[in-house]
Amino acid sequence: MQQALRAARGGNPPAPLPTPPPVSAPRVAYAPVFHPGVTDIAGAAAIPLALSEEKRGVDITMLYVPTATVSGTVTDPSGVLPRLLQITLVPGPQTEMLAGAGMRGVSAAPRPDGTFIFGGVAPGVYTVKASAGQGAGRGVATAPTGPGMWASADIVVAGRDLDVPLVLQRGVPINGRVEFDGARPSPQDLQTLQFRLLPPGSGGLIMSNPGGRVDAEGRFTLTDVTPDSYQFLTQWGSPVASGSWTIKSSIANGRDAFDAPLLVTPNVAVDWTVTYTSTPSVLTGLFVDAGGRAAPDYYIVVFPTDRKYWTPGSRRVRTTRPATDGAFTVKGLPPGEYFLGAVTDVEQFEWNDPAFLEALVRTSATVTLREAQTTRQDLRIGR
């Protein structure tokens, strides 16, 4: 201002002032919030509901948070990017819980030069994944479009833009074999058996890797598997074989892969052995009401007394419905001690929640299952 006044008194036009640098406005957006007002799903509060209860005061306060842009470039050592390439930004580390809340991440196809961009990313821990030549489907394998490739990077977003370069590499092979404790199926029945992988946080979507079909000698392969931890599913095409054999153990590279996930690490081929038995443990019984009448409208939940097995997808947690005469059967649980409870209603996969199982403990019976033996445990409502 003083410079302009002096110039005006002297009859000279004022000199132009330097243009200040542009100031970018902070980018903000609403973050996903869980009751009672936390952005971390692990800190969300459980809301108990009694029969016919109306719960009030379950308020949620939306939060403005600084957002960021996550971008980068994906490259292939060959210099040519695969034709079908997908980049995914996955929230974590509570992958399964977030998937149950409908938050499985966002996906995008990169530009021809390999660049990708995700805008409006809220603060948190994420994984940026690239995959090509494989996908996910409801058990139907897609035709391979080339070798399966992958890349991955863990990032922490805190309101500042990030550049995340990704370099593709080949997936990991899984070489598996099936063994049998006791009787063995015919080669024809054996070749109807197939293995599928279930990625974490997929919400039930099965990874469509080429392979997984067992041959007449009991061997199978899965090619170009992206390193991660997986649950696995099996399917027999033969109804006779499906009802005759049950998985007894699953060992991958010397580690348990039955109660624990199947772990696939970068650049390490997986040697996987799955053992079946024709004489599994069997739990049977009758479920009746206080008057001794069959109670088929209930759900029976069998779950281990050892809480370390209360994990999503645990093979030690089962649900079943009694028949019209009250009879129930659960076959193939690993030997051990279990709770046996009953509820009038249960949502699909609710038994994956440890809080749901904990609430059943007080009213449950206890039963011990032994290998290759049938154990009977009757239940009566009110006792």
C-alpha positions as CSV (number, residue, x, y, z in Angstrom):
1,M,0.0,0.0,0.0
2,Q,2.8,2.4,0.8
3,Q,4.5,1.6,-2.5
4,A,1.2,2.4,-4.3
5,L,0.8,5.7,-2.5
6,R,4.3,6.9,-3.3
7,A,3.8,6.0,-7.0
8,A,0.5,7.9,-7.1
9,R,2.0,11.0,-5.5
10,G,4.8,11.0,-8.1
11,G,2.3,10.6,-11.0
12,N,3.6,7.1,-11.9
13,P,1.4,4.0,-12.1
14,P,2.0,1.5,-9.3
15,A,4.1,-1.5,-10.1
16,P,2.2,-4.8,-10.4
17,L,2.3,-6.8,-7.2
18,P,3.6,-10.4,-7.4
19,T,0.8,-13.0,-7.8
20,P,0.6,-15.2,-4.7
21,P,0.8,-18.9,-5.2
22,P,-2.6,-20.7,-5.4
23,V,-3.8,-22.1,-2.1
24,S,-5.5,-25.5,-2.6
25,A,-8.5,-26.1,-0.4
26,P,-8.2,-29.1,1.9
27,R,-10.0,-32.1,0.5
28,V,-12.4,-33.6,3.0
29,A,-15.2,-36.2,2.9
30,Y,-17.4,-38.2,5.3
31,A,-15.6,-41.3,6.6
32,P,-17.4,-44.6,7.2
33,V,-18.4,-44.5,10.9
34,F,-19.5,-47.2,13.2
35,H,-21.6,-46.8,16.4
36,P,-20.9,-45.1,18.8
37,G,-18.8,-42.8,16.5
38,V,-15.5,-44.6,15.5
39,T,-14.0,-45.1,12.1
40,D,-12.2,-48.3,13.1
41,I,-14.7,-51.2,12.9
42,A,-12.7,-53.0,15.6
43,G,-13.9,-50.3,18.1
44,A,-17.5,-50.6,17.1
45,A,-19.9,-51.2,20.0
46,A,-22.1,-54.3,20.1
47,I,-25.8,-53.6,20.5
48,P,-27.7,-56.4,22.4
49,L,-31.4,-56.8,21.4
50,A,-33.8,-58.9,23.4
51,L,-36.9,-60.4,21.9
52,S,-39.4,-57.7,20.7
53,E,-37.1,-55.0,22.2
54,E,-37.0,-51.5,20.7
55,K,-33.6,-50.0,21.2
56,R,-33.2,-46.2,21.4
57,G,-30.2,-43.9,21.5
58,V,-28.2,-45.8,18.9
59,D,-26.8,-42.6,17.5
60,I,-24.1,-42.1,14.9
61,T,-22.2,-38.9,14.3
62,M,-20.8,-38.5,10.8
63,L,-17.2,-37.4,10.7
64,Y,-15.4,-35.2,8.2
65,V,-11.9,-36.4,7.5
66,P,-9.1,-35.3,5.2
67,T,-8.9,-37.4,2.1
68,A,-6.1,-38.3,-0.2
69,T,-5.4,-39.5,-3.7
70,V,-3.7,-42.9,-4.1
71,S,-2.1,-43.3,-7.5
72,G,0.8,-45.1,-9.2
73,T,1.9,-47.1,-12.1
74,V,1.9,-50.9,-12.5
75,T,4.6,-52.4,-14.7
76,D,5.4,-55.8,-16.1
77,P,9.1,-57.0,-16.3
78,S,8.4,-58.1,-19.9
79,G,7.4,-54.5,-20.8
80,V,3.9,-55.5,-21.9
81,L,1.0,-55.3,-19.5
82,P,-1.5,-58.2,-19.4
83,R,-4.7,-57.6,-21.3
84,L,-7.0,-58.1,-18.3
85,L,-5.5,-56.2,-15.4
86,Q,-7.3,-55.1,-12.3
87,I,-6.2,-52.8,-9.4
88,T,-8.0,-53.0,-6.1
89,L,-7.7,-50.8,-3.0
90,V,-8.7,-53.0,0.0
91,P,-9.2,-51.7,3.5
92,G,-7.7,-53.6,6.4
93,P,-6.6,-55.1,8.7
94,Q,-10.1,-56.2,9.8
95,T,-10.8,-57.6,6.3
96,E,-13.5,-60.1,7.2
97,M,-15.4,-57.7,9.5
98,L,-15.3,-54.9,6.9
99,A,-16.5,-57.3,4.2
100,G,-19.4,-58.3,6.4
101,A,-20.3,-54.6,6.5
102,G,-20.2,-54.4,2.7
103,M,-16.8,-52.7,2.5
104,R,-14.7,-54.9,0.3
105,G,-12.7,-52.1,-1.3
106,V,-12.8,-50.5,-4.8
107,S,-11.4,-51.7,-8.1
108,A,-10.3,-50.0,-11.2
109,A,-8.7,-50.9,-14.5
110,P,-5.4,-49.1,-15.2
111,R,-4.9,-46.8,-18.2
112,P,-3.0,-48.2,-21.2
113,D,0.3,-46.8,-19.8
114,G,-0.3,-48.7,-16.5
115,T,-1.2,-45.6,-14.4
116,F,-4.1,-45.9,-11.9
117,I,-5.7,-43.5,-9.4
118,F,-8.1,-43.8,-6.5
119,G,-9.5,-40.4,-5.2
120,G,-11.2,-39.4,-2.0
121,V,-9.5,-42.1,0.1
122,A,-10.2,-41.7,3.9
123,P,-7.4,-42.2,6.5
124,G,-6.7,-45.8,7.3
125,V,-4.6,-48.8,6.5
126,Y,-5.0,-50.3,3.0
127,T,-3.5,-52.8,0.6
128,V,-3.2,-51.9,-3.1
129,K,-3.4,-55.1,-5.1
130,A,-2.9,-55.8,-8.8
131,S,-4.0,-59.1,-10.4
132,A,-4.2,-60.5,-14.0
133,G,-5.1,-63.8,-15.5
134,Q,-7.3,-64.8,-12.6
135,G,-10.5,-63.7,-11.0
136,A,-13.3,-64.7,-8.7
137,G,-16.6,-66.4,-9.5
138,R,-19.2,-68.8,-8.0
139,G,-17.1,-71.9,-8.6
140,V,-16.9,-71.5,-12.4
141,A,-13.3,-71.3,-13.6
142,T,-12.6,-68.6,-16.2
143,A,-10.5,-69.4,-19.3
144,P,-6.9,-68.3,-18.6
145,T,-5.9,-65.1,-20.5
146,G,-2.2,-65.6,-19.8
147,P,-0.1,-66.4,-16.8
148,G,-1.5,-65.3,-13.5
149,M,0.3,-62.1,-12.3
150,W,0.1,-60.2,-9.1
151,A,1.5,-57.3,-7.1
152,S,0.8,-55.9,-3.7
153,A,1.7,-53.0,-1.4
154,D,0.5,-52.1,2.1
155,I,0.0,-48.4,2.7
156,V,-1.1,-46.0,5.4
157,V,-3.3,-43.1,4.3
158,A,-3.3,-40.0,6.5
159,G,-4.7,-37.1,4.3
160,R,-1.6,-36.8,2.0
161,D,-1.4,-38.1,-1.5
162,L,0.6,-41.2,-2.1
163,D,2.4,-42.6,-5.1
164,V,2.4,-46.4,-5.1
165,P,4.4,-48.2,-7.8
166,L,3.6,-51.8,-8.5
167,V,5.7,-54.4,-10.3
168,L,3.9,-57.6,-11.5
169,Q,5.3,-61.1,-10.8
170,R,4.1,-64.6,-11.4
171,G,1.7,-66.3,-9.0
172,V,2.6,-69.3,-6.8
173,P,1.9,-72.9,-7.8
174,I,0.1,-75.2,-5.4
175,N,0.8,-78.9,-5.8
176,G,-1.6,-81.0,-3.9
177,R,-2.5,-84.6,-3.2
178,V,-5.3,-86.4,-1.6
179,E,-4.8,-89.3,0.8
180,F,-7.3,-91.6,2.5
181,D,-7.4,-93.1,6.0
182,G,-9.4,-96.3,5.5
183,A,-11.4,-97.0,2.4
184,R,-10.5,-95.4,-0.9
185,P,-13.0,-94.2,-3.6
186,S,-12.9,-95.6,-7.1
187,P,-10.7,-93.6,-9.6
188,Q,-14.0,-92.5,-11.3
189,D,-15.4,-91.0,-8.1
190,L,-12.0,-89.5,-7.1
191,Q,-11.9,-87.6,-10.4
192,T,-15.1,-85.8,-9.4
193,L,-13.4,-84.1,-6.5
194,Q,-12.3,-80.4,-6.9
195,F,-10.7,-77.9,-4.7
196,R,-11.4,-74.1,-4.7
197,L,-9.8,-71.2,-2.8
198,L,-11.8,-68.6,-0.9
199,P,-9.8,-65.3,-0.6
200,P,-10.2,-63.2,2.6
201,G,-12.9,-60.7,2.6
202,S,-14.4,-62.0,-0.6
203,G,-17.9,-62.5,0.8
204,G,-18.1,-66.0,-0.6
205,L,-16.6,-65.3,-4.0
206,I,-14.4,-68.2,-5.1
207,M,-11.1,-67.5,-6.7
208,S,-11.2,-68.9,-10.3
209,N,-7.6,-70.2,-10.6
210,P,-7.1,-72.8,-13.3
211,G,-6.8,-76.3,-11.9
212,G,-8.0,-77.8,-8.6
213,R,-9.4,-81.0,-10.2
214,V,-8.2,-84.3,-8.7
215,D,-6.9,-86.9,-11.1
216,A,-7.1,-90.7,-10.8
217,E,-4.0,-90.8,-8.7
218,G,-5.2,-88.3,-6.2
219,R,-3.1,-85.3,-7.3
220,F,-4.2,-81.8,-8.2
221,T,-2.7,-78.4,-9.0
222,L,-3.7,-74.8,-8.7
223,T,-1.6,-72.5,-10.9
224,D,-0.5,-68.9,-10.4
225,V,-2.1,-68.3,-7.0
226,T,-1.8,-64.8,-5.6
227,P,0.1,-64.8,-2.2
228,D,-2.5,-64.5,0.6
229,S,-4.2,-66.5,3.3
230,Y,-7.2,-68.6,2.0
231,Q,-10.0,-70.8,3.2
232,F,-10.7,-73.7,0.9
233,L,-13.8,-75.5,-0.3
234,T,-14.2,-79.0,-1.7
235,Q,-16.8,-80.4,-4.0
236,W,-17.5,-84.0,-5.0
237,G,-19.4,-84.5,-8.2
238,S,-20.4,-88.0,-7.0
239,P,-23.1,-88.0,-4.3
240,V,-22.0,-91.4,-3.1
241,A,-18.4,-90.1,-2.5
242,S,-19.6,-86.9,-0.9
243,G,-21.5,-88.8,1.8
244,S,-18.7,-91.3,2.4
245,W,-15.5,-89.3,3.0
246,T,-14.8,-86.4,5.3
247,I,-11.6,-84.3,5.6
248,K,-9.5,-85.5,8.6
249,S,-6.5,-83.2,8.2
250,S,-4.9,-80.6,5.8
251,I,-1.2,-79.8,5.9
252,A,0.5,-77.3,3.6
253,N,4.3,-76.9,3.7
254,G,4.3,-78.5,7.1
255,R,1.7,-76.2,8.6
256,D,-1.8,-76.9,9.6
257,A,-4.3,-75.7,7.0
258,F,-7.4,-77.1,8.5
259,D,-8.1,-74.9,11.4
260,A,-5.7,-72.2,10.2
261,P,-5.9,-70.6,6.8
262,L,-4.0,-72.0,3.8
263,L,-1.0,-69.7,3.7
264,V,0.5,-68.8,0.2
265,T,3.7,-66.7,0.4
266,P,5.6,-65.0,-2.4
267,N,8.0,-67.2,-4.5
268,V,7.4,-70.3,-2.3
269,A,5.6,-73.2,-4.0
270,V,3.0,-74.9,-1.8
271,D,3.1,-78.7,-1.1
272,W,-0.4,-79.5,0.1
273,T,-1.7,-82.8,1.5
274,V,-5.4,-83.3,2.4
275,T,-6.3,-86.5,4.2
276,Y,-9.9,-88.0,4.1
277,T,-11.4,-90.6,6.4
278,S,-14.4,-92.9,5.9
279,T,-14.9,-93.1,9.7
280,P,-15.3,-89.5,11.0
281,S,-16.6,-88.5,14.4
282,V,-20.4,-88.3,14.5
283,L,-22.6,-86.4,16.9
284,T,-26.3,-87.4,17.1
285,G,-29.2,-86.7,19.3
286,L,-32.8,-85.7,19.8
287,F,-33.9,-82.1,20.4
288,V,-37.3,-81.8,22.2
289,D,-39.3,-79.2,24.1
290,A,-40.1,-79.2,27.8
291,G,-43.1,-81.6,27.1
292,G,-40.9,-84.1,25.2
293,R,-42.2,-83.1,21.7
294,A,-39.8,-82.6,18.8
295,A,-38.7,-79.0,18.3
296,P,-37.7,-78.7,14.6
297,D,-38.1,-74.9,14.5
298,Y,-34.8,-74.4,16.3
299,Y,-31.2,-74.1,15.0
300,I,-28.6,-76.2,16.7
301,V,-25.1,-74.7,17.0
302,V,-22.1,-76.9,17.7
303,F,-18.9,-75.0,18.5
304,P,-15.6,-75.7,20.4
305,T,-15.0,-74.9,24.0
306,D,-11.5,-73.6,23.0
307,R,-12.2,-70.0,22.0
308,K,-9.1,-69.8,19.8
309,Y,-11.2,-71.6,17.2
310,W,-13.9,-69.0,17.2
311,T,-12.8,-67.5,13.9
312,P,-14.6,-66.7,10.6
313,G,-15.0,-69.9,8.5
314,S,-13.8,-72.2,11.4
315,R,-14.3,-75.8,10.5
316,R,-15.1,-76.5,14.1
317,V,-18.3,-74.5,14.1
318,R,-21.5,-76.1,12.6
319,T,-25.2,-75.3,12.5
320,T,-28.0,-77.8,11.7
321,R,-31.8,-78.1,12.0
322,P,-33.5,-81.0,13.7
323,A,-35.7,-83.2,11.6
324,T,-39.5,-83.3,12.1
325,D,-38.9,-86.0,14.8
326,G,-36.3,-83.9,16.5
327,A,-33.3,-86.0,15.4
328,F,-30.1,-84.3,14.4
329,T,-26.7,-85.4,13.1
330,V,-23.4,-83.5,12.7
331,K,-20.6,-85.4,11.0
332,G,-16.9,-84.8,10.5
333,L,-16.0,-82.4,13.4
334,P,-12.4,-82.8,14.6
335,P,-12.1,-84.7,17.9
336,G,-12.3,-82.4,21.0
337,E,-14.7,-80.8,23.5
338,Y,-17.7,-78.8,22.1
339,F,-20.6,-76.7,23.3
340,L,-24.0,-77.7,22.0
341,G,-26.5,-74.9,22.0
342,A,-29.9,-74.0,20.4
343,V,-31.4,-70.7,19.2
344,T,-34.8,-69.9,17.6
345,D,-33.3,-67.7,14.9
346,V,-29.8,-67.1,13.4
347,E,-28.6,-65.0,10.5
348,Q,-26.4,-66.5,7.9
349,F,-22.8,-66.5,9.0
350,E,-23.7,-65.0,12.4
351,W,-21.9,-67.9,14.0
352,N,-18.6,-66.3,12.7
353,D,-19.1,-63.7,15.5
354,P,-17.4,-64.6,18.8
355,A,-20.0,-62.5,20.6
356,F,-22.8,-64.6,19.2
357,L,-21.1,-67.8,20.4
358,E,-20.2,-66.3,23.8
359,A,-23.9,-65.6,24.4
360,L,-24.7,-69.3,23.8
361,V,-22.2,-70.7,26.3
362,R,-24.4,-70.2,29.4
363,T,-27.3,-72.3,28.0
364,S,-25.3,-74.9,26.1
365,A,-24.5,-78.5,27.0
366,T,-20.9,-79.8,26.7
367,V,-20.0,-82.9,24.7
368,T,-16.6,-84.6,23.9
369,L,-16.2,-86.0,20.4
370,R,-13.6,-88.8,19.8
371,E,-12.0,-89.9,16.5
372,A,-14.0,-92.5,14.5
373,Q,-16.7,-92.7,17.2
374,T,-20.4,-91.8,17.3
375,T,-21.4,-89.7,20.3
376,R,-25.1,-89.2,21.3
377,Q,-26.2,-86.0,23.2
378,D,-29.9,-85.3,23.5
379,L,-31.2,-81.8,24.3
380,R,-34.4,-80.6,26.0
381,I,-35.6,-77.0,26.1
382,G,-35.5,-75.6,29.5
383,R,-32.8,-77.9,30.9
